[in-house]
Amino acid sequence: MTPPRLPLSAADALRQRCRRIFNDQRRKARLAGVELSYGVEDLVELARTVRLCVYCRMPVGFDFQFDHKRPVARGGAHALGNLVVACSRCNALKGKLTEDEFAELLALLARLHPAARQDVERRLIAGGVRYARR
């Protein structure tokens, strides 16, 4: 019989999350023929130092994501300097937009009625397909 698992400390949980993200980033970089010049500890440090989403300025939770400021699909580098901490909502909304393009989208969304803004955001996150109402 295996002993019960002890709960992870916050630091261990953060390191584990960054390790999973790093492994995914490394896999994608290798497919592109690139080796990453940073490691798990660099991601841990970046995540520790940032408390607000770089885009919406709201506090990020444990579901934070590392976003490529300039998307790799649009010529961005697989580099630590191209990564920022973002909330999952902003990362999903941003997609393959550049920082400047996403700032324009956020400005447009801010001018919409809240119901319209929520509708557009849900459609964007759903990829333009019909989404389930909550």
Stockholm file with secondary structure:
# STOCKHOLM 1.0

chainA/1-134         MTPPRLPLSAADALRQRCRRIFNDQRRKARLAGVELSYGVEDLVELARTVRLCVYCRMPVGFDFQFDHKRPVARGGAHALGNLVVACSRCNALKGKLTEDEFAELLALLARLHPAARQDVERRLIAGGVRYARR
#=GR chainA/1-134 SS CCCCCCCCCHHHHHHHHHHHHHHHHHHHHHHTTCCCSCCHHHHHHHHHHCCBCTTTCCBCCTTCEEEESSCGGGTCCSSGGGEEEECHHHHHHHTTCCHHHHHHHHHHHHHSCHHHHHHHHHHHHTTTSCCCCC
#=GC SS_cons         CCCCCCCCCHHHHHHHHHHHHHHHHHHHHHHTTCCCSCCHHHHHHHHHHCCBCTTTCCBCCTTCEEEESSCGGGTCCSSGGGEEEECHHHHHHHTTCCHHHHHHHHHHHHHSCHHHHHHHHHHHHTTTSCCCCC
//
